[in-house]
Amino acid sequence: MADPIQLVPGNSLITPTPEEGRQLAIKMARLIIKATQPDAAVREKLREIYAQDATMLVLIGQTVAAEFATIAAANNYWQKSAVGS
């Protein structure tokens, strides 16, 4: 049996910078897709479809944005690090 997918890599939403937070958001969005459709062959086949559909691509962007908003909130919008700058 395959190892379960860790939906929050490292079990933490805390990142040192907004850039790293955005990268984590993208990774988490990809993990959502993998958890929803665990069959890699099916995901690969579907990629051909959504890559040509502007609406689906926008929806992917919205998923990443939702993940990023969660990460940003967990990081107090990186205000703590900005105060010391």
C-alpha positions in Angstrom: 0.0 0.0 0.0 1.3 3.5 -0.9 2.2 6.0 1.8 -0.6 8.4 2.6 -0.3 11.9 1.0 0.9 14.5 3.4 -1.4 17.4 2.5 0.6 19.9 4.6 4.2 19.4 3.7 6.3 19.4 6.8 3.1 19.6 8.8 3.5 23.4 8.9 2.1 26.4 7.1 4.8 28.7 8.5 7.3 30.0 5.8 10.1 32.6 6.1 8.9 34.7 3.2 5.8 35.3 1.0 7.7 33.8 -2.0 8.1 30.5 -0.1 4.5 30.8 1.0 3.4 31.0 -2.6 5.5 28.0 -3.5 4.0 26.1 -0.7 0.5 27.1 -1.9 1.2 25.7 -5.4 2.6 22.5 -3.9 -0.5 22.1 -1.7 -2.9 22.8 -4.6 -1.1 20.0 -6.5 -1.4 17.7 -3.5 -5.2 18.3 -3.5 -5.4 17.1 -7.1 -3.3 14.1 -6.3 -5.4 13.2 -3.2 -8.6 13.7 -5.2 -7.4 11.6 -8.2 -4.8 9.2 -7.0 -4.4 7.5 -10.3 -1.4 9.1 -12.0 -2.4 7.8 -15.5 -5.8 9.5 -15.1 -4.2 12.7 -13.9 -1.9 12.7 -16.9 -4.8 12.1 -19.3 -6.8 14.9 -17.7 -3.9 17.3 -17.9 -4.3 17.3 -21.7 -7.9 18.5 -21.3 -7.4 21.2 -18.7 -4.3 22.6 -20.4 -6.5 23.7 -23.3 -9.4 25.0 -21.2 -9.0 28.6 -20.0 -11.8 28.3 -17.4 -10.1 25.3 -15.8 -6.8 27.1 -15.7 -8.4 30.1 -14.0 -9.9 27.7 -11.4 -6.5 26.2 -10.7 -5.3 29.7 -10.1 -8.1 30.3 -7.7 -7.2 27.1 -5.8 -3.7 28.3 -5.4 -4.9 31.7 -4.3 -7.1 30.1 -1.6 -4.2 28.0 -0.3 -1.9 31.1 -0.3 -4.5 33.1 1.7 -4.5 30.4 4.3 -0.7 30.3 4.4 -0.5 34.1 4.6 -3.0 34.2 7.5 -1.0 31.5 9.3 2.1 33.6 8.9 0.3 36.7 10.1 0.9 38.1 6.6 4.6 38.2 7.3 4.1 41.4 9.3 6.4 40.2 12.1 9.4 40.0 9.7 8.5 43.3 8.1 8.5 45.1 11.4 12.2 44.3 12.0 13.2 45.3 8.4 
